[in-house]
């Protein structure tokens, strides 16, 4: 075969006077040799085509060489592909071409782990370095904000304002329309006949730790918290359990949840405090004089806060405040549930409100400094518990 290949590439000129086909006997062999050459080199070219194509992409795709400079902010949206991320990076001059990022992502199996959010990166980076920055959650930009369980809307606005520098007034304005923030209208139905024409956002701003994306305005921030509230109440089947087992509206139970969150000292007592409230409101007996009056100082305090005043410890409330009939949240005087929730309850308090404990209690008092409460069915039992509380320095 190698002789035939030599003949096929023999570039010697024919001698004068001699015919060109003097080697006719090998003409067929030369043709075969040419065919073999084509097949051999064609096969090699075919086998290396894709590798070559990839190398060509590397050499022809624009890409920055350096580590980058300055700063840029890039958002990775939900469901974003390598192409859409690459386009976003290119738009901010982070990478020289979207294609360079796509190639880098294809080479790195970890690229599928890029999380949704905003990232602080550099401009004019090598695409593979930009990818690594997106994979590092340390470069993810967010406002991490924690709201303790039982935080009132007033304090939610203050906390958000401090973290975002958005004025409190903008949150107050956005909160005037809870429906626009995502609260379904049915949530404001009551079973006691009291009017809820003035809808309050209180109770719907779920207390949790949030990673807020930068750039959200007051309305959008509150919408995130409302969305979380709806997710949690769906998770614990709040609406269905309340309507089927308690025969009241979800809003009634939400108000009870806010009272439970504000009154109970420990989570273990949430269902018991809820039972005291339900017994008082819906199962009145001789021990409360047949008047469904809760007599909770926390409701008076909420009314004071609505007036722009500071909340007080129970012992600091004046007799005038305790007897102020103009305060709709005065549960010492007004029967039934207050006009709205008085705080934003967490999951435990909501579960206590939807599934109260079994018991015939009408009274409770914090019995020690840990916050644990003692429960009683009669005034006499309650007085004994109060004496214990005083002895323990809890009252």
Wavefront OBJ file of the C-alpha trace (Angstrom):
o trace
v 0.000 0.000 0.000
v 2.767 2.409 0.837
v 4.239 1.887 -2.788
v 0.915 2.894 -4.216
v 0.868 5.977 -1.983
v 4.362 6.876 -3.164
v 3.186 6.548 -6.753
v 0.149 8.641 -6.021
v 2.356 11.508 -4.780
v 5.206 10.964 -7.312
v 5.874 14.450 -8.712
v 8.735 13.399 -11.098
v 8.281 14.810 -14.575
v 8.049 12.341 -17.519
v 11.155 12.081 -19.746
v 11.049 13.581 -23.179
v 9.781 11.212 -25.807
v 8.306 8.796 -23.437
v 4.544 8.432 -23.049
v 2.858 9.727 -19.921
v 1.164 6.409 -19.326
v 4.277 4.330 -19.425
v 3.323 2.955 -16.039
v -0.140 2.027 -17.104
v 0.075 -1.258 -15.283
v -0.126 0.699 -11.999
v -2.791 3.126 -13.054
v -5.473 1.205 -11.209
v -3.270 1.000 -8.134
v -2.774 4.766 -8.164
v -6.492 5.358 -8.235
v -6.945 2.991 -5.313
v -4.193 4.835 -3.431
v -5.917 8.165 -3.994
v -9.167 6.752 -2.726
v -7.434 5.416 0.368
v -5.824 8.787 1.048
v -9.171 10.513 0.830
v -10.760 7.946 3.111
v -7.957 8.059 5.667
v -7.721 11.815 5.915
v -11.460 12.212 5.567
v -11.973 9.849 8.477
v -9.488 11.702 10.610
v -11.172 14.965 9.780
v -14.596 13.533 10.609
v -13.433 12.151 13.943
v -11.917 15.456 14.948
v -14.644 17.693 13.588
v -16.495 18.275 16.806
v -13.328 18.761 18.822
v -12.087 21.200 16.245
v -15.402 22.973 16.220
v -15.188 23.364 19.977
v -11.662 24.678 19.769
v -12.724 27.048 17.034
v -15.493 28.334 19.313
v -12.922 28.950 22.011
v -10.721 30.923 19.697
v -13.497 32.837 17.958
v -15.825 33.610 20.905
v -15.151 37.059 22.407
v -14.136 36.754 26.062
v -12.368 39.068 28.465
v -9.027 37.801 29.728
v -8.737 39.648 33.012
v -10.295 39.235 36.461
v -12.531 42.253 35.950
v -12.850 45.664 37.502
v -15.435 47.913 39.104
v -18.886 46.620 40.109
v -22.086 45.528 38.428
v -25.397 44.170 39.697
v -27.005 41.270 37.851
v -30.317 39.554 38.535
v -30.824 35.822 38.039
v -34.548 35.305 37.578
v -36.604 32.227 38.300
v -36.162 29.620 35.563
v -33.289 31.526 33.952
v -31.255 29.567 31.388
v -27.542 29.926 30.703
v -28.479 31.972 27.649
v -30.642 34.448 29.577
v -28.022 34.766 32.331
v -25.346 35.279 29.704
v -27.413 37.990 28.046
v -27.915 39.731 31.390
v -24.168 39.622 32.073
v -23.400 40.916 28.587
v -25.870 43.786 28.996
v -24.000 44.942 32.111
v -20.588 44.488 30.404
v -19.641 41.721 32.827
v -18.737 39.317 30.006
v -17.622 40.168 26.487
v -20.235 37.902 24.926
v -23.176 35.803 26.090
v -21.713 32.895 24.134
v -18.574 32.928 26.275
v -20.703 32.476 29.386
v -22.759 29.716 27.785
v -19.584 27.806 26.910
v -18.268 28.275 30.457
v -21.574 27.035 31.890
v -21.523 23.973 29.623
v -18.039 23.121 30.891
v -18.993 23.445 34.560
v -21.649 20.996 35.853
v -22.118 23.173 38.949
v -23.620 25.887 36.758
v -27.067 24.321 37.220
v -26.851 25.306 40.886
v -27.003 29.063 40.314
v -29.724 30.417 42.595
v -32.292 33.101 41.966
v -31.395 36.566 43.215
v -29.241 39.633 42.709
v -25.465 39.289 42.527
v -22.666 41.787 42.849
v -20.004 40.991 40.246
v -17.262 42.844 38.362
v -17.292 44.331 34.910
v -15.221 42.892 32.051
v -14.575 39.501 33.601
v -13.503 36.261 32.035
v -16.730 34.305 31.553
v -15.600 31.336 33.651
v -14.746 33.708 36.517
v -18.144 35.379 36.242
v -19.750 31.962 36.538
v -17.812 31.229 39.726
v -18.985 34.522 41.220
v -22.608 33.581 40.553
v -22.068 30.220 42.221
v -20.701 31.914 45.347
v -23.679 32.906 47.538
v -21.388 35.353 49.275
v -21.887 37.576 46.232
v -25.690 37.397 46.462
v -27.094 40.755 47.461
v -30.186 40.918 49.665
v -31.604 42.685 52.673
v -31.828 40.070 55.402
v -34.534 41.132 57.822
v -35.979 39.243 60.792
v -39.376 39.992 62.317
v -40.031 38.348 65.707
v -43.349 36.590 66.218
v -45.927 39.016 67.548
v -44.397 42.056 65.847
v -47.056 44.689 65.199
v -47.442 46.373 61.831
v -46.105 49.594 63.394
v -42.841 47.885 64.235
v -42.735 46.083 60.876
v -42.683 49.472 59.144
v -39.934 50.766 61.428
v -37.770 47.674 60.896
v -38.228 47.775 57.124
v -37.535 51.503 57.008
v -34.286 51.043 58.931
v -33.097 48.274 56.610
v -34.208 49.791 53.291
v -34.201 53.553 54.024
v -37.766 53.728 52.688
v -39.764 56.181 54.841
v -42.248 54.672 57.300
v -44.955 56.796 55.701
v -44.649 54.859 52.440
v -45.336 51.575 54.239
v -48.291 53.121 56.050
v -49.703 54.315 52.750
v -49.230 50.942 51.046
v -50.858 49.163 54.007
v -54.109 51.102 53.625
v -55.242 48.618 50.971
v -54.597 45.043 52.167
v -56.471 43.639 49.167
v -53.961 45.295 46.815
v -51.198 43.681 48.865
v -52.615 40.243 48.143
v -54.973 39.518 51.052
v -58.073 37.748 49.658
v -61.271 39.624 50.499
v -62.864 36.646 52.324
v -60.282 36.998 55.098
v -62.147 40.022 56.448
v -65.442 38.189 57.082
v -66.467 38.030 60.735
v -68.956 35.772 62.480
v -69.878 38.229 65.254
v -71.646 40.799 63.117
v -69.099 43.530 63.824
v -68.152 45.690 60.873
v -64.802 45.186 59.178
v -65.334 47.965 56.641
v -61.939 49.417 57.549
v -59.657 46.558 56.608
v -56.382 46.279 58.507
v -53.151 44.683 57.324
v -52.471 43.657 60.930
v -52.114 39.896 61.251
v -51.193 39.328 57.604
v -47.521 40.420 57.727
v -46.072 37.039 58.596
v -43.161 37.189 61.081
v -40.122 35.412 59.676
v -36.589 35.958 58.378
v -36.630 37.305 54.836
v -34.028 37.809 52.141
v -35.518 40.804 50.354
v -34.192 41.557 46.888
v -32.778 45.071 46.487
v -34.894 47.594 44.664
v -38.294 46.532 46.045
v -40.590 49.399 47.016
v -42.799 49.576 50.112
v -45.762 47.880 48.477
v -43.657 45.040 47.053
v -41.965 44.381 50.413
v -45.307 44.081 52.183
v -46.606 41.858 49.382
v -43.748 39.429 50.042
v -44.802 39.162 53.699
v -48.478 38.690 52.815
v -47.533 35.972 50.343
v -45.624 34.200 53.099
v -48.652 34.432 55.403
v -50.859 32.825 52.772
v -48.284 30.074 52.192
v -48.060 29.229 55.909
v -51.823 29.227 56.483
v -52.202 26.982 53.441
v -49.491 24.666 54.790
v -51.292 24.207 58.119
v -54.738 24.066 56.465
v -55.847 26.978 58.617
v -58.977 28.037 56.735
v -60.470 24.561 56.399
v -59.769 23.517 60.001
v -61.213 26.697 61.456
v -64.368 26.647 59.361
v -65.055 22.931 59.843
v -64.073 22.435 63.492
v -64.683 25.777 65.191
v -67.628 27.108 63.205
v -66.146 30.611 63.044
v -64.444 32.537 60.241
v -60.719 32.402 59.534
v -60.512 36.104 60.435
v -61.976 35.386 63.872
v -59.336 32.708 64.416
v -56.593 35.001 63.102
v -57.582 37.601 65.711
v -57.480 34.889 68.373
v -54.045 33.853 67.083
v -52.789 37.412 67.502
v -54.118 37.499 71.087
v -52.528 34.131 71.832
v -49.191 35.320 70.448
v -49.330 38.463 72.577
v -50.490 36.829 75.819
v -48.876 33.376 76.048
v -45.362 33.301 77.454
v -44.347 29.938 75.997
v -45.400 28.029 72.895
v -46.645 25.093 74.974
v -49.442 27.310 76.295
v -50.698 28.560 72.912
v -53.565 26.010 72.591
v -54.595 26.554 76.225
v -54.750 30.341 75.947
v -56.782 29.919 72.761
v -59.207 27.707 74.680
v -59.636 30.371 77.382
v -60.489 32.938 74.701
v -62.960 30.658 72.933
v -64.616 29.665 76.209
v -64.960 33.307 77.223
v -66.379 34.455 73.901
v -68.530 31.526 72.904
v -69.182 29.496 76.066
v -69.887 32.112 78.733
v -70.664 30.787 82.199
v -71.290 31.956 85.721
v -67.586 32.623 86.313
v -67.543 35.539 83.865
v -71.012 36.833 84.604
v -72.337 35.805 81.209
v -70.515 38.685 79.532
v -68.066 37.665 76.792
v -65.444 40.216 77.831
v -61.796 39.196 77.462
v -60.256 41.788 79.845
v -56.865 41.700 78.129
v -54.510 44.627 78.609
v -52.741 43.928 75.324
v -55.805 45.038 73.381
v -55.899 48.373 75.213
v -52.246 48.849 74.368
v -52.944 48.256 70.682
v -55.556 51.005 70.771
v -52.999 53.317 72.372
v -50.485 52.564 69.608
v -53.100 53.398 66.987
v -53.342 56.784 68.675
v -49.600 57.238 68.287
v -48.882 56.491 71.951
v -46.442 54.010 73.421
v -47.567 50.638 74.767
v -47.412 50.213 78.538
v -46.881 47.403 80.996
v -50.134 46.192 82.506
v -49.290 47.757 85.862
v -48.687 51.123 84.194
v -52.095 51.445 82.541
v -54.116 54.169 84.209
v -57.665 53.717 85.438
v -58.776 56.195 82.786
v -57.184 54.046 80.057
v -58.737 50.898 81.483
v -62.150 52.562 81.484
v -61.833 54.400 78.165
v -64.904 53.333 76.200
v -63.739 55.372 73.195
v -60.961 52.857 72.595
v -62.559 50.158 70.381
v -59.742 47.784 71.374
v -60.611 48.046 75.071
v -61.538 44.440 75.824
v -62.193 45.315 79.470
v -65.358 47.063 78.330
v -66.226 45.900 74.833
v -67.590 42.423 74.310
v -66.239 39.948 71.806
v -63.199 40.126 69.581
v -61.425 43.413 68.871
v -61.910 45.270 65.562
v -58.790 43.599 64.090
v -55.822 41.440 65.023
v -53.432 43.210 67.397
v -50.162 41.688 66.107
v -48.761 39.318 63.505
v -48.843 35.764 64.895
v -46.374 33.058 63.975
v -47.090 29.481 62.956
v -47.336 28.140 66.513
v -49.913 30.709 67.599
v -51.950 30.132 64.431
v -51.953 26.404 65.113
v -53.020 27.047 68.705
v -55.922 29.139 67.412
v -57.012 26.559 64.839
v -56.694 23.598 67.238
v -57.307 24.801 70.809
v -56.745 22.513 73.767
v -59.624 20.813 75.555
v -60.464 22.415 78.888
v -63.039 24.385 80.861
v -60.718 27.279 81.726
v -61.775 30.923 81.824
v -58.655 32.376 83.461
v -54.893 32.222 83.122
v -51.925 34.002 84.640
v -48.154 33.844 84.144
v -47.052 31.673 87.046
v -43.277 32.141 86.878
v -40.602 34.192 85.149
v -40.220 31.613 82.355
v -43.594 32.737 81.043
v -45.415 29.512 81.879
v -49.086 30.103 82.686
v -51.474 28.484 85.148
v -55.089 27.965 84.032
v -58.264 27.966 86.081
v -61.964 27.299 85.616
v -63.143 29.346 88.635
v -62.327 32.647 90.311
v -61.204 30.799 93.414
v -58.689 28.693 91.469
v -57.503 31.791 89.661
v -56.849 33.636 92.912
v -54.725 30.716 94.117
v -52.710 30.857 90.884
v -52.256 34.611 91.233
v -50.872 34.134 94.707
v -48.334 31.648 93.357
v -47.418 34.109 90.620
v -46.788 36.852 93.167
v -44.662 34.487 95.252
v -42.589 33.675 92.192
v -42.146 37.334 91.281
v -44.131 36.907 88.062
v -46.966 39.241 88.996
l 1 2 3 4 5 6 7 8 9 10 11 12 13 14 15 16 17 18 19 20 21 22 23 24 25 26 27 28 29 30 31 32 33 34 35 36 37 38 39 40 41 42 43 44 45 46 47 48 49 50 51 52 53 54 55 56 57 58 59 60 61 62 63 64 65 66 67 68 69 70 71 72 73 74 75 76 77 78 79 80 81 82 83 84 85 86 87 88 89 90 91 92 93 94 95 96 97 98 99 100 101 102 103 104 105 106 107 108 109 110 111 112 113 114 115 116 117 118 119 120 121 122 123 124 125 126 127 128 129 130 131 132 133 134 135 136 137 138 139 140 141 142 143 144 145 146 147 148 149 150 151 152 153 154 155 156 157 158 159 160 161 162 163 164 165 166 167 168 169 170 171 172 173 174 175 176 177 178 179 180 181 182 183 184 185 186 187 188 189 190 191 192 193 194 195 196 197 198 199 200 201 202 203 204 205 206 207 208 209 210 211 212 213 214 215 216 217 218 219 220 221 222 223 224 225 226 227 228 229 230 231 232 233 234 235 236 237 238 239 240 241 242 243 244 245 246 247 248 249 250 251 252 253 254 255 256 257 258 259 260 261 262 263 264 265 266 267 268 269 270 271 272 273 274 275 276 277 278 279 280 281 282 283 284 285 286 287 288 289 290 291 292 293 294 295 296 297 298 299 300 301 302 303 304 305 306 307 308 309 310 311 312 313 314 315 316 317 318 319 320 321 322 323 324 325 326 327 328 329 330 331 332 333 334 335 336 337 338 339 340 341 342 343 344 345 346 347 348 349 350 351 352 353 354 355 356 357 358 359 360 361 362 363 364 365 366 367 368 369 370 371 372 373 374 375 376 377 378 379 380 381 382 383 384 385 386 387 388 389 390 391 392 393 394 395
